[in-house]
């Protein structure tokens, strides 16, 4: 059996009617198909992608400069003392 060509496959996919809200998920308790809202589908997508599910979460918060916010002044300079001529 040969695989379907692009046109035949596309016509098959176009002929299949998919009801609105169809997800392919089945309720375990009742066996009925689940129709999820757009919000629930977005939540499932975020969980599958490993994203934080809260829309209010800011992934790029303002930077807090913990170590560079306090400027320290060097009390001594490295070159304040004379370099010895003969260091043997």
C-alpha positions in Angstrom: 0.0 0.0 0.0 1.4 3.4 -1.0 1.3 6.3 1.4 -1.2 9.0 0.6 0.0 11.9 -1.5 -0.2 15.5 -0.4 -3.5 16.2 -2.2 -5.2 13.1 -1.1 -4.1 13.6 2.5 -5.3 17.2 2.5 -8.7 16.3 1.1 -9.1 13.6 3.8 -8.2 16.1 6.5 -10.7 18.7 5.0 -13.5 16.1 4.9 -13.2 15.3 8.7 -15.4 17.5 10.7 -14.0 18.4 14.1 -16.5 19.9 16.5 -15.6 23.3 18.1 -13.8 22.8 21.4 -12.8 19.3 20.6 -9.6 18.4 22.4 -9.3 14.6 22.1 -9.5 14.3 25.9 -11.9 12.0 27.6 -13.2 12.3 31.1 -12.0 9.3 33.1 -15.1 9.1 35.3 -17.8 9.4 32.7 -16.1 8.5 29.5 -17.5 11.5 27.8 -15.3 13.8 25.7 -14.1 17.0 27.4 -14.8 20.3 25.9 -12.3 22.8 27.3 -12.6 26.6 27.2 -9.9 28.7 25.6 -8.6 29.7 29.0 -8.3 26.0 30.0 -6.6 25.2 26.7 -4.1 28.1 27.3 -3.4 26.8 30.8 -2.7 23.3 29.4 -0.4 24.7 26.8 1.5 26.7 29.4 1.9 23.6 31.7 3.1 21.5 28.7 5.7 24.1 27.8 6.9 24.4 31.4 5.9 28.0 31.8 4.5 29.7 34.9 0.7 29.5 34.7 0.1 32.9 36.3 -0.4 35.6 33.6 0.6 38.3 36.2 4.0 36.8 36.7 6.8 39.0 35.2 9.6 36.9 33.9 11.9 39.9 33.6 11.6 41.9 36.9 13.6 45.0 37.6 17.2 44.3 38.5 18.2 44.8 42.1 21.9 45.5 42.3 22.8 43.7 45.5 26.6 43.9 45.2 27.1 47.0 43.0 24.7 49.4 44.7 27.2 50.2 47.5 30.2 51.9 46.1 33.3 51.4 48.1 36.2 53.8 48.1 39.7 52.3 48.2 41.5 53.8 51.1 45.0 53.1 49.8 46.3 53.2 46.3 48.3 50.4 44.9 50.9 52.8 43.6 51.1 55.1 46.7 54.4 53.6 47.9 57.5 53.7 45.8 58.5 50.6 43.9 62.0 49.5 45.1 64.7 49.9 42.6 66.6 46.8 43.6 64.2 43.9 44.4 66.9 41.2 44.5 
